[in-house]
Amino acid sequence: MSLYRNTVWFLNGIQQYTRKGYEEACKSFEPKDLEVSAVGRHFMITGANSGIGRATAMVVAKKGGTVHMVCRNKGRAEEARAAIVNESGNTEVFIHIVDLSQTHKVSQFAENFKKQFSSLNVLINNAGCMLHKRELNAEGLEKNFATNIMGVYILTQTLIPLLQMSRDPRVITVSSGGMLVQKLRFDDLQSEKGSFDGLMVYAQNKRQQVVLTEQWAKANPLIHFSVMHPGWVDTPAVSSSMPEFHHMMGERLRTVEQGADTVVWLALSRVVSRMCSGQFFQDRQPVPTHLPLAWTHSSADEMQTFMNRLETIARAVQSLPHSNPDQE
């Protein structure tokens, strides 16, 4: 029965999450929501050199915001920064070189960022990966989990004190509708049990991001947390990690600007600050985190166990000796 529901969800979602789905949804958007200035506000965007992250950084820069691009590849980051500065006319765009799969370096970067900057208004957790073969990072963590969950967890947790001291603080995490077919697996965070399926591991990570957002919202009422699904978007990541899907969808995929629209709206719109924290969004609307009659719900105890295990891993990583962070 669950396979049937998953198939129905996928077939229905193809239309909903495509470019045509966005074009239909945007008819109800309120243009005034984004008629705002971001001058004086600091935005950190992970994975900002390409795809949704780059499109988001461009809009924020055009609105006058200070942009902190957290990227893995220095050359690509510099090329993206030059394009953003040239088109926006905003020179307040900074590069920080961090590989989110290297968990210890994420911790070092976040600690040093707090010392260097006195404000962070918006954190956008956009970077992610989908590896189809099980690999481990230097700390012995499975790399999908390290990048999509522990990197996000450590970066956000470390920066929460800085966010709390800033005006109208927000944390936005880019998830995926694929999480709808996954129930939280708090007892196999490293994907050690059974065969390794990179697509399902990614979907599980995206379910974990939804749970993280809900739990953070409860624990940190001064910060507005949200998580979102951008739809099926034509990004370099989709092209490289899901080549068959990318080829099959072709021009039906959303543009990166369309995929970034809800991220930008969650980061900038004044309307958002009046909405409940911890929600899952698609096309500027809060949507359910489970399918009807779904088997994917978790108990409060299971979600707390998940959070406790992340904290245990984070403490182990952060206890390692610090060296000079690889950033600029």
N, C-alpha and C positions, 0 to 999 in steps of 0.2 A: 504493500500500500504506500509506503514512504517513497519507493522508487517511482510509482505512478504520480504522486504529488510533485516530486522533484521534476519529473518530465513536463508536467503541465505548467509548473512555475517557469521552467526554462523557455518553453515555447511561447507562453504569454509574455514573458519578460523580454524576449527578442524585440518585439514591437515597442514595448514601453520604454526600453532602455536605449533605443537607437536614436539616430539623428532626427527621424520623423517624430519620435516620441517627445524629444526635447522641443521641437518646433511647435508641437501641439500644446505642451505644458507652458511654454513661455508666453502664450497668449494671455495667461492670467497673471503674469508678473507685474508688479508695481514698479515702474521706472524710477519713481522718487526714492525708492529704498536705497538706491546706489548713488543718489545725488548728494554725496557726502565728501568731506575732506578728511584725509588721513594724516595731515601735517602734524608733526609732533608725536606721532604714535609709532611704536617699534613692532615690526612683524618678523618673526622667524619662520622660514619655510624650508623644510627638508626636501631634498630632491628637487631643488629649484632651478636646475640647469636645463631641464627638458620637460616636455609633456605638460601635465596639469600644474605642476609646481612652477614652471617657467611662465605659463599663462597667468597664473595667480600673481606672481611677482611683478609682472608687467602692469597689471591693473593697479596693484597697490602703489607701485612707483608713480604711475600716472596720477594717482590721487594724492601724491605728496608724502606718502609714508616712508619711513626708514625701513629698508629691507635687509634682512640678514639671510643670505643664501647659504644653506648648509648643504654642501655637495661632496661627492666622493672624488670626482675627477677634476683636477685643477684646471687643465686646459679647457675642458668643456664649460666649466664654471666661469672662467674669464671671458670666453666667447659669449656666453649668455649674458653676463653682466654688461659687457660692452654694448650688446644689442638693446638691452633694457634701458641703459643710461642714454643711449643715442635716441631712442624712440620717445622716451618719457621726459628727457631733459632733467631728470632727477639724479644727482650724483650721490645721494645718500643710500647707496647700495653696496653692501659689504659681503665679502666671501669668507666662509669658514670651511675649511677642508676637513671633513670627518666621514669616515666609513661607518655607517650605522651597524654593520655586521660585526665590527670590532668593539664589542660591548664596553671594554675597559676604557677605550679612547672616547667613547660617548660620555662616560662619566667624567673624565678629565676635562673634556670640552665644556660640559655644562657647568662644572664647578668654576672654571676659569671665566666663562661668560658672565656669571653672577658677579665676579670680582671686577670685571672690566666695564660692565654696563649697569646703570642704575634703574633701567626701566625695560620691561617687555610687556607689551599690551596684548599681543596675539601670537600664539604658537600654533603652527599648522604642520601636523604630522602627516606628510604626504609621501615621503620616500618609502619604497617597499621592494620586495623581490619575490620571485617565484622560481626556485631551483628545483629541477626535476630529478636530481640525484642527491641523496643524503650526504651532506658535507658538514664538517665541524669547524668552528672558529677557534681562535687561540685559547679561549677559555673552555673549550670542549662543548660549546652549545651548538645545536643544529642551526645552520645559517639562516633558514627562513624564519625560525623562531627568534633567533638573535636579532635579525633586522626588523622584522615586522612587529615583534612584541617587546623583547627586552630593550632594544634601542629606544623604542617609543616610551616604554615604562620608565627607564632610567632618565632619559632626557626630560620628560614631563615632570616626574617626581622631584627631580633636582631643581627645576625651574619654577615650581609652584610658589616658593617663598617670594621670588622676584615678581611673578605674575600678581600675587596678592597685594603687593605694594604699588601696583600700577593701576591706572584708570581704566575702567571697563575691561577687565582682563577676560580673554577667551582662549580656549583650546579646541581646535578642530582637527579631527582625525579622518583621513580619507580611507574608507573601508570599501566594501564591495557587496553587491546583492548576492554574491555567491555564498555569503555567510548564512543565508536563509536555509540552506540544505545541511547545515552543521549544528550539532549540539555541542556545547562546551565540553571539551575533554580535559579536565583538570588533572587527570591521572596519567597523561601521556604527553606532556608538554614538548618532549624532544622527538616525538614521532618514532619511537623505538619499537613499538608493537606492530606486528603485521607487515605487509608490504608497504613500500614508500611510494605514495602518489603525490607528486608535487602540486597538482591542481587542488587536491583535497586538503593538503597541508596548508596551502594558501587560504582556502576557504575557511579552514579552522582558525587560522590566525586572524582572519577578518571577523569571525564570531567573537574571538577573544578581545579584539579591539572594541567591539560593541559593549561587552561586559565591562571592560576597563573604563569606558566612558561613563557608563551608568554608575559604577562604584565611585569613581572620582567625583562625579556630580554630587553624590550623597555626602562625601567626606569633605568637600571644599565648596561651601555655599557662596563664597566671595568670587568664585570664578565660574564663568559660563562655559560648560563643556558640551560639545556636540560631535556627532559622527555622521558621515554621509556616504551615499553611493553616487558616483558621478555618471553612472550609465556605462554603456560600452563605448569606449573612447579610442580613437586612433592615435595611440601613443607609441613611442619607441619600445616601451616595456611590453605592451601587448603584442607588438610585431615580433619581438625576439622570444618571448616566453610562450606565446600561443600562436605560432605562425599559421597553423591550419585554420583556426578560428578567425584570425585577422584576414586571411585570404577569402574565406567564406563570406564574411560580413562586408568586406569591401567598402563601398561608399555609404553603406548604411550606418557605419560607425560615426559617432559624434566627433566633432572637431575638439581640439584641446580646449578651446575657449568655451565651448558648450559644456564640456566636462568640468571645467573650473568654475562655472557660473555659481553653483550653490556654495562652493568653498568661499568665493569672493563675497557672496551675500552674507554668509555666516560670519565672515571676518569683519565686514564693514557696516552692515545695515543696523540702524538704531532699533528697528523692530525686533531683531533677534534678542537683544538684551532684556526684553520684556517677556520672552518665551521661557518655558520650563527648561532647565538645564538637564543634560543627559539624554537627549532625544536623538533618534536616527532620522536623517533627512534625505529626501530625493526631490530634485527639482523645486527647491525652496519650500517644501512641505514636510512636516513630520509624518513618518510612515511607520507601520508596525515592524517590530524586529523579529517576528515569527509569522509563518504562514498560517492560515486558518486550520485549526485542528492539528497543528504541528506537534511533533514529538521532540522538538528542539529546546523546550523550556528547561531551565536549571533551577534547582532549589537555592535558597539563600545560603545554606551551608556549603553547597558546592561552589558557589561564586566566591564565598569568603575563603574557602580552601585554595582556590585559584589565586586570589590576591595574596594570601599568605606565602604561597610557594614562589610567586614572583618576587616578593620582598626578600625571601631567603636567598634567592639567586642573586638579586641586586646587591645585597650586603656582602656576599662572597666576592662578587666582582669588584665592588668598591673598596674592599679591604686590601686589594693588591697594591703594591707600591706604585706611586705615580711617577711618570717621567714627563718631559716637556711635550705638550700636546701638539699634534701635527695640524696646525691651523694657521690662518693668517687673517 
